[in-house]
Amino acid sequence: MSRLRLNRFNPVLRIGRQPMSIQRNHSAITKPVVFMLPGQGSQYYQMGRDLYEHLPRFRYWMETLDKKVQERVGFSVIEDLFHTSHGKSKPFIDLARSHPAIVLVEYSLAKTIMETGITPDYFVGASLGEFSAAALGEAISLDTLFDLVLHQGEQLGTEKSNLGMTSVLIEAHRLLPIIEKYGCEVAGEHSASHFVIAGYKAALDMCHAVFKSEDIPFQPLTVNQAFHCSLLDTEKNKLLPFILAHHYAGLNKPLFSCATKEKMLSIPQDHFWRVIREPIYFRSTIQLIEREGPCIYLDLGPSSTLTNFAKMNIGNDSQSKFFSVMDPFGSDLNRLEKLLGYFGKELAALNHNTQQGSGPMNAYVFPGQGSQFISMGKDLFREFPDIVATADQILGYSIENLCTQDQEKKLNLTQYTQPALYVVEAMSYLKAAREHGEPHVVAGHSLGEYSALFAAGVFDFATGLKLVKRRGELMSTAKVDGGMAAVLNIDSERITGILRKGNLSGIDVANFNKPTQTVIAGPKDQLATAARLFERAGANFIPLNVSAPFHSRYMKSIEVEFSDYLQQFSFKPPRVPVISNVTARPHDPSTIKNLLAQQISHPVRWTETICYLMGQGDFNYLELGPGDVLTKLITSIVQHCEPIQSDEPLHKYPPMHASAHGLSSSSRNNDTSEISPTADEKKVIGDDQGLSDFFNVRSNYVIRPLDCQQHELISELSKSGSLTFAAITHDAIVNDADALNKILSLNKIYPNLGVGITADIIYPERETSLINSLLRSTVRHFYAKHYYRVSAALTKLRVKTALRDKDRGTLMVEVGSLEEARNFLRPPERKIVENLLSSGEITPQEAAQALDINLADAIVYNGDWRELQSLVQMRDDLFKPDSPSSQRKPYIGSTGSIGSPISIARAMNCGADFVCAGDIFLCTQESGLDTTAKNLLQSADNSNFIQIPDADLFEFGRKLSVINSQSDYIHAATSLYSLWKKEPSLDAMSDAGKVYLETHFFHEGLAIAWNNLVSENIYFSNEEIAAANTNSRIKMTLLFKHYLKKLRNRSPLHVNELDREIADLNQWLNKNGESPWNNRGAYSAVNNLIDAAVVVTNQNMKLVSSQAFG
């Protein structure tokens, strides 16, 4: 049998791998495959990082291309793109860097997919994407590609503050007159109602004003150039000669150009000037491709934008399929796996790629106790300050001082050694992963197994440290009169034979380190006898300075206690295989906890571990941690042992790359959480900028106001420790006179429970009365919504609570636009404060201080999530570091369609400090909705939502988003509103209208219906009734509203506004089959969702492996 070829880890070997040769199965796929490649506007920092860290072939192409960039301009795109200080939300607009970054990512993804045998029949490029398409189609070389791209980025990268571009959603016949009037041009046609315009910023501002006045959605783009229009002609002399100087060959596959709207088989000499200068006619180009027949479209860009545009332009009756891989919100590997699966391919071939001629696999190995020394890791502590801070907090002492100085002589004490080694090894791994990439397999010796599990993503850094801290404490207190010794120069078989002949049955083998080094453990008297026997046999017997016989039967009680401790944690399946000390085989994800507990009382099978890896093929290795003890052991094992040809393959248990599990009250086995949180433990998603401390809650996940009559649900959610709000309205108190008292009583138990209030623009006196009642309560936290203007009552609430001497109140305000937000990013209006003072509503001292506080502590944005960054920037511009100390910078949160970890990550990556959701908890066991309603909610998706008139603001045309069902209310609201708009008044109503009303709604007749309203009068003021008696239009309004309000109270689910977050949650939960509501418990749901959001957000921001823990 041939001996293993083994090398110390050498990253150059990985870069030098040659592409795989896998042929596409044309018989399985009959539709043409179209590779779509976008350009500027799709990029963001960290794009493609998930693929780079987990796919060797993608990493190979990224590094190959990056080398070409470095040769030309001297900087690394990869280092800039993945730098830990560059978050996804940071603008990436420097053309000199973003241009090559886009090309690197989309070209590398294309080549990675092509190497699996999935090859394109057509290319379609948009702007810069046409350069990548030409290179993939072999019309230009890689050298030419980067010459052109870098030259363009250099020449056009100079910021021109007077130019800009804007994306706008409007039909062409409405858009063209507007932009022609102000001298702007169409730069892109994405669909029939989605365009990009370019021009001078002054002209664009005038267009924006028109868009805003006509409620036309638009978004200025983060570019300071005017591409794809005549304003670029000034750059022609810089760009065209350079383009003409290069050679362009024929394409190996047709390219559909968005610049020319043509199918091309070769590249004209001036084509790339036209690509930069002409508008992007994506709509026309896709329609041209569709004339060839149904296709399979693969979007290879970073943001999935072309997939969305393509779907807009292709009819629902088309048989075309669409796939994308990357977007800013994660799950790139999941989407790639789905794409490959459609073509009958497997992700494993790309994910590990360690066999079949792809080169040796790379292994990271971690040493155990005994390798520690003073000054270990001294160069790492400054490099990973977040890890150090986390460790200090968990341990209660300075880990850096322990490792580098050890003034108290504690480093060699087990309870200190184990955490110290784990911290140093974790930092060593993070540094290695950043510099060399992720390994294909990991293993650790004894304690080192915990570092290996951290490296494989089984748990986060903090969880691992808690585990080894407890493990060290338990092992250091073991009450066993025993010890350990190393036996050298004889093999393990002779050792067991000598022990058997000497009747030393109380001694166990603790470590199989290498063929000629075995560690034994047992009672001290038997070890003394064994020492004499081994010395007679010619072995070296070395007693070890340990406090107990570790890895032996005598640690069974410690194993049991540690096993109990392990059960509170939830582990994730490993990203890469981890070799178990107990079995010397890859961990099965379902038994990791059991084997970690057993490891304490079982031998470490290190020799067998390395022999198993040898049997899997050639491998390189890198020892991460202090010293080189494992390097020496591995060298000896390779020299003296044969590989183990195991029937258990290295990748039997495939890695898991995403957390797409359900929320269940009965089982946590599939939970994505890294650790089951306790009520008093902080669980912050992303970076909350201190919000959880300011509001004194455990998380920056906020429960949006829920109907106060959902008492059991609100109580259960309050237990989670999250900031929770109960909505109190006048109508709710009318229906349940004790509703407010119930919530106030609950608030005394859970101070994190606040009250949600809604502006009452029709009956402001009701708002004033409610707020006065709340000011007399113990409630500290308030959530206000629908305040399109700042009312006197809300100002009073803010001033009174914010200026309390103790138990200071807080105020969150939900807004739907940037204009509304601006109203609350400043102090109260002076005139309102003066009026409150003159009426005795506030004291002179409160009035004097009122103008020095913000109206809100936090702004909750319920609008287009893409505007979040604009709101954050507006907040930051208004609140400079030199602002008065009383004017705290308000926090910015996001709500609306936030029901899953993915959408939470999206909001956090756009700059949010916190997120809000509430309606998703209506579909839980504790919700007060009936079974029929919950069954409807548990399967709702976006197609189930419709807009209907709001009974409270009927005459203002406000619409509610509700679940589409056959409820009487939805039919009534739609019909009555339609009639209200059509008919002038009740008295002047057409005969047909009266017959319709009395047939379907007011069977007793309109006159009797009005008399009944007046006699009941539970919704309207006496002044309104009086006005209606003199104005028939008002009478019709009140009659319709009265009917709808009564009907609403009989079927609350179908008529209360529901956020689409419930559809977002269902889409996440129901990936593997529907998750029924009776398996969704409110308390576990909020905890599990927070935990999953922490994981997904950190993965998306790439903090799990870099920033968050170092």
N, C-alpha and C positions, 0 to 999 in steps of 0.2 A: 504494500500500500504506500502510495507516495506521501511524503511528508508535507505538512501544511506550509505554504509560503505566507509568512506573517511579516508585516511592517509596522513600525510605529506610525502613528497617524500622520498623513501627509495630504493636505487639502489639494495640492497640485494634481494628485491622482484623480480626484473627482472631476476637476475641470478638464482633464485630458481625455475623458471618455468619448468614444465615438457613438454616433447615433445608432439606435436600434434599427433593424430592417424588418419591418412588419408590413405585410401587404393588406390593402383594404379588401374587404369581402364585398365585391360589387353585386353579387347575387342576392345578398340580404337586403340591401338598400337600393331602391330603384329611382327615387327622386334625386335630382341634382343637388349637390351640396354647395352652399354659397357661404364663403367666408366674408363677413362684414367687419370693416376696420374703420373706426372713427378717428377724429382728430381732436383739436383743442376744444376744451370745455368738458371733456370726459375725465380729466385727470384729477388726482388728489394724492396727497402724501400717503404713504403706506400701501398704495395700490399694488396688488399682486404679492404682498408679503406672505400671506398664508400659503400660496403656491410655492413661493421661493423657499420657505422653510421646510416644506414637506415633500416636494417633488424634485428629485435629483435632476431630471432632464430639463425641467423649467429653470432650475438654478444654473445648470450648465449653459443654457442659451443666454440667460441674463448676464452671466459672468463673461461669456465670450463676447457679447456685444458691448458690455461695459468696458472691456479692455480696449476696444476700438475707439470708444469715446475718450478714454484716458490718453490714448496715444495722440489724439488730436488737440484736446483742450486742457488736459492735465488734471481733471477732476473726475471723481467716481460718481456716476449717476446712482448706483446702488447705495453708497454711503449717504448721499444727500436724500434719496427717496425714503430710506428706512431709518434715518436718524431719529433717535428717541425723542428729540425735542420738536420734531415735526409731526404734530397730530393731524388726523384726517381733516379736521375743521380749519386748519391753517391754510390761507390762500396760497395756491401754487400757480403763480402767474408769470414768473420769470421765463420767457420763451427760451432763453439759452439753456435752461435746465429742464423745463417741462416738455419741450419738443423732443429731445432724445429720450426722456423718461417714458413718454407715451409709446414711442417706437419700440423701446426695449421690452416693455410689458406685452404689447399686443403681438409683436413678432415672435417673442419667446413662447407665448401661449399657442400661437399658430403652429410653430415648429413642433412643440410638445405633442399637440393633438395629431399632427401629420405623422409623427413617428409611431403612433399606434395603428396606422393604416387608414385613418380617416383623412382623405385628401379632398381638396375642393374641386368642383367642376367650374365654378365661377368665383371671381373676386368682385366685391364692391367696396370702394373706398370713399370716404368723406373727408375732404380737405387733406390734412396730414396723413390720414389713413391710406390715401392713394400711393404715397411714397412707400409705406410698408407693403402694400399689395403688390407694387411693382417689383420689390425685392423678393417677396415670396414667389412671385410668378417668374423669377429669374430674368426679368428684363433689365435689372440693374444689379450690380454686385453690392455686397455689404459695405465695401469701401465707398462706393458712389452714394449709397443710401445715407451714410453718416456725413459725407462731405456736403450733400445737399441740405440735410436736416439741420446740421450745426451751423452752416452758413446762413440759412434762413433765420434761425433763432438768433444768431448774432446780429444780423442786419435789421431785423424787425423787433428785436428785444428792447430797444430804447423806448421808454414810456412816453406816450404822447397824451398829456393830460386833457387835451381838447377833443379827443376822439373816443368813441365808445361803441358798444353794441348792446342790443336789448332783445330778449326773447319775448314774444307776445302771442297770445291765443286769440285769434280773430280771423274771420274769413277775408279773403283777398279783396273782395269788392268793398269792404268796409275799411281795410287797412290802407289801400293805395291812395285814396284821396287825402288821408291824414298825413302820410309821410311825404307825399308830393308837395303838399302845402308848405312843409317846413324843411324840405331839401334833404330828406333822408332816403336811403335806398334799401331794397330787399337784398339781404346777404345770404339768406337760406330759406328754403321751402321744405320744411319737414313733413307737413301734411296739409290738408285742405284748410285747416284752421290753426296751424302752428307755423309761425315765421320767425326769422331773426332779421332785425333791421340794423343798419349801421349808419353812422353819421357823426357830425360834430356834437359834442355833448350838450351844447346850448340848444341845438335843434332837437336832440333826443329828449331833453327836459320838457320842451313844449309838446312833443308827442306824448310823453308820460302824463302830462296834465290832462290831455284829451282822454287818454286811456282811463285815467282815474275817474274823470267826470262821467264817463259812459260805462263804468264798471267792467272794463276790459282787463282781464288778468295780464300782467307783464312782469318781467324780471330783468333788471339790468345785469349784464354779464361782467365778470371780473376780468375784463381786458381793457387795456388802454391803447387799442389799435382799432382800425376799421378794416377788417379783412373782407375779402369777397365783394368789393364794390369799387367804384371809380376813384375813391379817395386813396386807394393803394397805388394808383398809377405813378405817384411821386417816387415810389420805391423801385420802379421798373428797371431803371438803369443800374441799380445795385444788384438786382436779382437775375434778370434775364441773361446777361452775358455769362454769368457763372453757370447757369442751367444749360445754355447752348454749348458750353465747353466740354460736356460729358457725353459719353456714348450710351445709347439706349438700344437694347436688342428686342427681339420678338418675345412675347409672353408665352409661357407654357400652358396657360389656361386663360380664357377670356376675362377681361377686366371691364366691368360696367362703371363708367366714370360719372360721378355726380357733378363734374364741372361741364362736361359736354353732352350728357344724357345719351351717350353712345356705348355700344358694345365694341371694345377695342381688342385687337390681337397683337398690336405693337404700340410702342410709345413714341408719338411724334416728338420732334426735337424741342419744341417750345411748350410741350404739354404741361410741365410742372409749373410754369408761370401761370397758365390758365387755371390750374388747380388752386393756386393761391388767390388769383384775381377774380375769377368768375363766381357768381353765387352758387351755393350748394343746392342742387336740384335733387334732393334725396327722394322726394315723392315721385317725381317723373321717372327716376332711375329704377326704383323698386317696381313701379308699374311696368316698365320695360322688361324687367327680368320675369315678372309674372306672366308675361305673354309667352314665355318659353314653356310655361306649365308650372305646376306646384313644385316647390323647392323645400329644402331643409336649410334654414338660415341659422348660422352660428355667429353670434355677436362676440367678437374677440376683444372688445374694448373694455376699459376698466369700470364702466358705469351702467352697462346694459341699456344705454340710451337708444342705440340703433334698433334693438329688439322692439322697444316701445314704439318708435316711429314706424317701423315696418308694419307692425300690427295695425296701426292707425290707417295705413294705406292699402291694406289687403282685406278684401271683403270676408265676412264670416263664412261664406260658402267655399272659400279656398281650402284646399287640402294641404296647404303648406304647413310646415312645423317650424317652431322657433326654439332656440336654445341660447342661453347666455351663461357665462361662468362667473364673471366678477361683478361686484357692485360694492359701494362703500360700507355696506351693512353686514358683511360676513357671509359665511356658508359657501365660500368659493369652491371648496373641495366637494361639498355635497352636490352642487350644481354640475361640477365637472364629472362627478361619478354618474349622475343622471344622464348627462350627455353621452358618456362612453357606453353606459348600459343600453341606450337606444341602438347603438351600433354593434352591440354584442361584445363590447370590450369591458375590461375590469380596471378599476383604479389601482389595484395592487401592483400591476405591472409598472405604473409610473411612480407609485408611492414608495416602494422599497427598491426595486430594481437592483437587487444585490446578486442575482444569479444570471445565468444564460449570457455570459460574456459581457455583463455590464460593469465588471470590475469588482474589487473586493468591497465587502460591506464595512462600514465604519462603526466601531463600538466605543462607547464611553463607559469607563469603569471607575468606581468610587471606593476608596479604602475605608476600613473601619477603625475601631478603637485601638490605640497603640501607635497610630501614625502621627498623633498630635505632637507639636513642639511649639515653644514660645516664639513668637513673631510670625506664625503661620497666617497667611492671608493678608499680610500688612499692606500690600499694594492694591488690595481689592476694596478695602473699607471705604476709601474716598470715592471709588468708582461707582459704588452701589449704596448711596446714602439711604435710599428708601428701605432696602433690606435691613440695614443696620438699625434704623429707627423702629421698624416692625419688631425686630428681634429684641431690642432693648425694652420695648413695651411689654412683650410677652414674657420675657425672662425676669424683668425687674432689676437688671444690672447691665453694665456696659459690656457688650460682647467684644467690642474692639479692645478694651483694656484687658479683658480676660485672655484673649488670643495673643496680643502683642506685648503685654507687660507682665501679667499674672503676679501682681504684687502680693496677693493674698495666698499664693501657692495652691490654687484650686483647680488648675487646668487638668491635672491628672486624676481628679476625683470624678467618678463615673457620672454623677449627676450634672457635672459641668462639662466633662469631656464630650459627651454625646451631643448636646446642643451646639457646642463650639465647632465640632467637626461638620455637623450638618450645615451650619451657616456658611462656613468657608467653602464647602463642596458645592453648595447651591450657587454661591457667587462665581465659583470657578466654572460651573456649567453655563451660567448665563453669558459669561465672557466667551467661552468656547463656542457656544451656539451662535453668538453674534459674529465671531471671527471665522469660524469654520463651517457653520451650518448645523442642522440637526443630525443626530446619529441615526443609524438604522436599527440599533439594538443597544440596550444598556444593562449593566449588571453592577451590583455592589456587594462588598464583603461585610456581612453582619450589619452594623449600623449603616454602612454605605448603601444598603438596599433601599433605605428611605430616600437618600439623595437620588438614586436611580428612579424611584417612583415619582419623585418631584419632576425630574427631567422628562419623564414620559407623560406628564400632565395628569397623573392619577389624582393628585391633590395639589393645592396651591402651597406657596412657601409657608404661610402662617400656619396652615393645618399641619404640615409636616413638622414644623418646629414644636407645636404643641404635643405631637405624638412622641418625638424623641425626648422632649423634656420630661414627659411623664414616664417614658420607658427608662430613662436614666435614673429618675427618682426611685422607681420601684426596684430596679436592679441594685441600686446602691444600698437599699435597706433590707436586702434579702438576709434573713436570719438562718444562715446555713454555715456550719463549721466545715468549710471546704475550700478548695483552691483549684488552680489550673497549672499546667506545665506543658512546654513544647518538647517534643521528642524528635530529634534530628538524626539523619543519616541511615535510617531504616524505614522501610515502607509500611503502610498502614496494615497490611495483612500480617506481617511479623509482629506488629504492635498488639493487635487483637489476640494473636496466638500466645504471646508472652503473658498478657493479662489473664487469659483463660487458664493457662498452666499454673499461674501464681494464685489462682482462686481470688483474684481481685475483681469480683463481679460488681463491686460498687463504683467502678471507674467507667466513665463513658468517653467516647471520642467526641470532642467538641468542634474541631475544625479539621477538615481535610484540605490543607493549604496547598501542598504540592506533593509529588511522590515521596520525597524524603523529608517532609516537615508535616507533622501531625500534632494537634493540640488535644490534650486529654483533660478531664475534669472529674472531681470526686472528693470524698472525704480526705482530710489532710494525712491521717495515719496511713491510709491505703496508698496515697501518692508517695509517702516516704518509702514504703516498701517497694513500690514500682520503680522508684529512682534506682535502687540497688540492682534490680533485675535488668533494667535497660542498660545500665552502665556495664554489667557483665556481658551483655549482648553486643557491646561496642557502640551503643548509641550515645548521643549527647542528650542529657536530661536537664532542661532549664526551667526552674519554677518561675511562674509569672506573678507580677505584683498586682493581683486583683483581689477584690473583696469577697468574691463568691465563685462557685463553680458554674459559670455561665454556659449556656448551650448544653445543658445536661438535664437529667430527670429531676434534679434538685431544685430546678427553677419552675416546677409545675404550678405552684401556688401563684408565682408572679405571672405566669402565662395566663392563668384564669383571671386574675385581677386586671391585667392589661387587655385581655379580650373584652371584658365588660366595658372598659374605657373606650375601646375602638368602636363600639356599636353606635355611639352618638354621631359619628362622622359618616358622610356619604362620599364614596369614591367614584371617579369616572374611569371608564375603560382606558387603558394606556394608548397613547398615540403611536408608540413604537413598542416592540416586545421588551419585556423586563424579565430577566432570568431570576427565578426564585432560589434563595439559599437552601430551602428545605427540599425541593424536588430537583433542582438543577435543570429545570425546564421552564419554558415561558409561562408566566402567570396567566391563569384563567381569570378574567375580570371578576367572576362571581365568587372566587375563593381567596382573593387577596387579603382580606381581613383575617381569615382563619389562618393563613400561612404566616402572616406577620406575627400573630400571637404564638403560633407553634415555633417560630424561629428562635424564641427565647430559650426553649427547652430542647431544641433539636440541633444537630451538627450543621455547620456551614460547609456545603459541598462545593468548595471552590475549584478543586481539581476537575471534578466532573462537569462543572459549569463551563470551564474553558474547553474541555474535550468535546462537549456538546456543540459549542460554537465552531470548533475546528471541523466538526462533521457537517456543518452547514455551508462550508466553503471558505475561501480565502477572506481574511478580514484584517483591517487596520484597527488600532486601538489607541486611545488617549486616556491616561490616568488623570483624573481630576480630583484634586485635593492635596493635602500636604504629603511630601515624601514620594518615594517611588517603590514602596513595598510590593504593590500589585504588579508593577512592571517586572520586578525580579521573579515573582512567582510565575507569571505568565511565560516568561522566557524559559524557565525550568520545565514547566509543564509541556510546552511545545517540543522541547528537546527530548523528553523522556516518555511521552505518552502518545497513544494513537487516538485519532479522532473517533468519536462515538457516532456511528451511523444510526441516528434515531429515526423511528417511524413517526415521531411527533414533530412536524415542521415548525420552523421558527415563526411563521405567520399564520399558525392555526387559528389564533384569536385575532381577527383583523382589528386594526386601530379604529378609533372613533374620532371623527373630525368635527362633529357638531353636536349641540345639545338640543335635541328636538323631542323632548319627553313631555308627558302630560303632568297636570297637577292632580294629585290624588290624595284624598284624606285617609285612605286605608293602606297605602303602600308608598314607601319612599325608595323602592329598589331601583326605579328608573329615573330618579330625580337627578337634575343637573347641578344641584348645589354642591359646593365644595365642603361645606360643614353645616350641619343642622344648627340654625341659630337659636340662641336662647333669647328670652324677652329683653334682657338687659344688654345684649351684645350689639354693637354697631354693625350695620351692614350697608355700606355706602356704595352706590353704583357710580363708577367713574370717579370724577372729582367734583364734590358738591360745594367746594369753596367755603366749607364751614357751616353749611346750612343746617345739618343735623344737630350741631352743637348750639346754634343760635336758637332753634325752635325746641331744643331739648327733646329730640326724638331719635329713634334708632336708625333711621334710614332716610334717604332723600327720595323715596317712593311715597307719594302722597295719595291718600284716598279722597278722590273728588266727592263733593257733597252728594249724599244719598238721601232719599226721602226719609224724613224722620220717623215715619210709621214703620220703617224696616228696622225695628228696635233690636231684634235678636241678631240680625246681620251686622248692624253697626257695633253692637257690643262685642261680637266675635272679632271683628276687624280691629277694634280698639285694643284688644289684647295683644296684637302683633307688635305694638310699640310704634307703629307708623303714625304719622300725623293724619288723623281721620276726621272727616267733616260730615255732619248731619244737616240736611237742608231743612230750614224752618221757613214756611211761608204762611201767609194769612189764610189761604184756603186749607192748608193742613191743620191749622189750629181750629178752623171752623168745623172740620170733619172730626177732630179729636181734641177736645178742649184741654186735655192733659198732655198733649204731645210735647210741648215745650218743657214742662216739668220733668217728663221722663228723660229727656236728653240732658237736662241740667243735673238730674240725679246721677246719670251715668258719667257725666263729666267729673263729678266728685271722686269717682273711682278711677277714671282714666283721664288724667289731665292733658293727655295728647289728643283728646277728643275736642274738636272745635265745632263751630256752627257756620253753616253756609247761608248767606242771605242773598236775595235777588232784588234788583232795583224795581220799584213800582212807580212807573212814570205816569200811570193813570190815577192811582190812589196814593200819593206820597205820604198822606197822614198815616196810612197803615205801616209804611216803612219806618216812619218816625216812632210810632208806638212800639213796634217790635224791637227797634234798636234801643229804646229807653229801657225795655224789659231786660235786654241782654246786658246793658251796662250795670244793672243791679245784680247780675249773676256772677258766678266764679269763672265763667268762660274766659279763656285767654286768647284763643286762636279763632280768627274769623276769615271767611272766604267769601268774597263778593263777586257777583257776576251780573252781566247785562247792564253795567253802569256806563252807558254811552256818554254820559256827562257826570261830573262829580256833584253829588247832591249834598245839601246841608246836613242831612241826617248821617250820611256816611262820613263826612268830615268830622262831625261831632264824635262819632264812634272812634275814629282814628286818633283824634286829639286826646280824648279822655283816656283811652287805653294805652296809648304810646307813652304818655307822660305820668303813668302811675309810679309811685315811689317804689313799689315792689309788685311782683307778679305782672310785669309789663306785658301788655297785650301785643299781638301781632296781627297783621292784615295781609292776606293774599288777595290779589284782584285778577280776575280772568278777563282777558281782552281778546278781541277778534281781529284787530288791525294795529298797525304801527301807530296810527294817529291816536287811537284809544290809549295805547300804552304810554304815549308821551304825556297824556293827562296825569298819569300816576307816577311819572318819573320826576316829580318836582314837589315842592311844598304845597300845602293847601292854598286856595285862592284867598288873597287878602280880604276881598269884599265879603266872602262867606264867613271868614273868621270874625270880621267886625260885626256882621249881623248876628252871629251866635253870641258874641260878647254882649251886644246891646240888648238882646232878648234874654240874657241871663242863663243861656245854655252852657256856657263855659266861663271859667273864672278869668280875671285879668292876668294872673300868672300863666294860665294855660294859653291864653291868647298871645302873650308875649313870646312864649316858646314855640307856638304852633308853626311859625314860618321857618323854623330851623329844622323841621323834621320832614321826612318823605311822606307822601300820602300812602305809600305801600312798602312793605318789607319785601314783597315778592310779586313779580308779574307772571301770571300763567297765560301763555300764549296759545290760543285756540284758533290757529290759522294754518296757512301753508307752512309746513315744517322748514321749507327752504328759505323762509324769511327769518328764521330764528337767528341766523348769523347777523342779519341786519339789525335785529332788535338788540342783540348782545353788543354790537358795535355802537349803537345809539346810546345804550346804557353806559358803556365805558367812556364814550365821548363826554357825556354829561357829568360823570362822576370821576373827576381826576383825583390823584392822591392827596392834593391839597384842599379837598372839600372839607367843610366843617365836620368835626368829629361826630356831631349828632346826625349828620346826613350819611347814614350807612348806605353803601352801594346796594341797591335792591338785587335780589336773586332773580334769575330768569328760569322759568319752567315751561314745559311743553305739555299740552293735552290735546285730545282729539285723535282717534284711531290709534291709540297706544295701548295695545292689548297683549303684546308678546315681547319676549326679550329682544327680538330683532328690531322692532319699532322703537323700543326703549333705547337700544344702542344707537339707532339712527338719530334720535333726539339728542342724546348725550354727545355724539360726535359732531353735531351741529352747534354745540356750545351751551346746551341747557345745563343748569345746575341741579335740576330735579325734574321729575315727571309726575303727572297726575293721571289717575284712571279710577273709575268707580263702577260703571255699568257692568263690567265683566263679572262682578261679584253677585249680580242679580241671578246668575245661573249657578247657584251653589245650594247646598243643603239648607243653609240657614236663611236663605232669601224667603221673604214672605209671599212671593208670587206663587200661583197655583201650579199644579203639575203640568197642565196644558201649556201654560206660558213658558215654563222652564224647558219643556220638550221643544218648543218653538225656538227658544234662544240657543239651545245647545248645538243646533245645526245651522244657525243663521250664517249667511255669508254676505258679501257686499251687494249681491243681486237682490237680497231680501229687503233692502232699505228703500224707502220712498220719502219724499218731502210732502208734508201736509200742512194746512194752516194751523197756526197756534191759537187756541181758544182765548188765551189771556191777552194777546196782542193782535186780535183778529183784524181790526181795521187798519193796522199798520203793515199788513202783508207779511208779517214774520212767519217763517216756515220752520217746522220741526222735522228732524230726521227720526223716523219710526220704522218698526218692523212691518213689512207689508203682510197683511193678513186679511181675512174676510170679516174683520170686526165692523160693527155698525158705526163706530166712531169715524173710522177712516172714510167710509162712504159718505157719512153725514157732513164731515168737515169739508171734504172736497166739493160736495154738491152745494152746500150752503154758501161757501166762499165764492163759488162760481156765480151763483145767483146774486149774491151781495154786490159783486162787481157789475153785474149786468143790469139790475133793477135800480131805479133812482131812489125809491123809498118804500116803506110798507104801504102807505096810503096810495101811492101812485103806481103800485106794482101791477104788471099785466095780469089779465085773467088767467093766462096759462101758468104764470108764476105762482099765483095764489092756489090754484088747483094742485100744482105740484107739491107745494109746501103742506097743504092740508091732507093730501093723499099719503105722503111719505113720512112726515115728521109731526105736524101739529093736527092730530086727528080730531081734537075737540074744537078746532077752529082757531084762527089767528087772534080774534078778540078775546076769547076765553084764555088762550095761552098767555096773552099779555097780562090779563087780570091775575092769573096764577103767579106770574113772575112778580108782580107788585106785592101780592100778599105774602109770598115767601121772602123775597128780597134778601137773600143771603150773600149775594155777590156784588151788589152795586150800591152806590151811595144815594141818599135822598136827592142830592143835587142832580145826579145823573137821571134818576127817574123823572124828576121835574123837567129836565131838559128834553127828555124823550117825549114827554106829553105835548111839547110844543114843536118838536122837530121829528118828523116821521122817519128821516134817515137814521137818526140816533136810535129811535125805537126799533127799527129793523136790526140794527147792530146789536143792541142789548138782547133782543129776543133770540137771535142766532147764537150769541155767546152763552146765554143762559142754558139753552138746550145742549150745547156742546160741553159745557162745564159739568152738568149733571150726568151726561152720558159718559164723560171721562172718568168720573169717580166710580162708575160701575165696571170699567174695564181698563184699569190703569196701565197694564203692560203695553197695550196697543196704541195708547195715546200719549204717554209720557215720552219726552225726548230721549232717545237712546243714541249713545255715541257708537260709531262703527267699530270701536275698540273690541266689542264682543265678537265681531266677524274676524278681526285680526287675531284674537285669542283662539277662536275655533280653528282658524287655518293652521295655527301652530300646533294645537293639541291634536287635531284630527288627522295628522299626517299618516298615522299608522292605524286608522280606524277611529270612529267617533268616540269622544270622551264624554260619557253621560254625566248629567248634572249631579246625580246622586253619588258620584265619585269625586265631586268637587266640594271640599270643605273650605269655608272662607278663611279660617286661620291658616291652614296648611297651604291654601292657594296663594295667599299674599306672601307667606314666607318662601314658598318654592319659587314663585315668580321673581321675587327680589333676588334670591340666590342665583337663579338662572340668568337674570339680567346682569348680575355682577360678572358672571362667567362670560357671557356673550359679549358684553360691552368691553371687558378687558381683552377678550380675544380679538375683537374688531380693532381695538386701538393698539393691539400688540403690546399690552402691558403685562400680561401673564408671564411672558418670557423676557421682559426687559424692564420697563419703567416701574411697574407696580411693585416689584420686589427688588429693585436695584436700578 
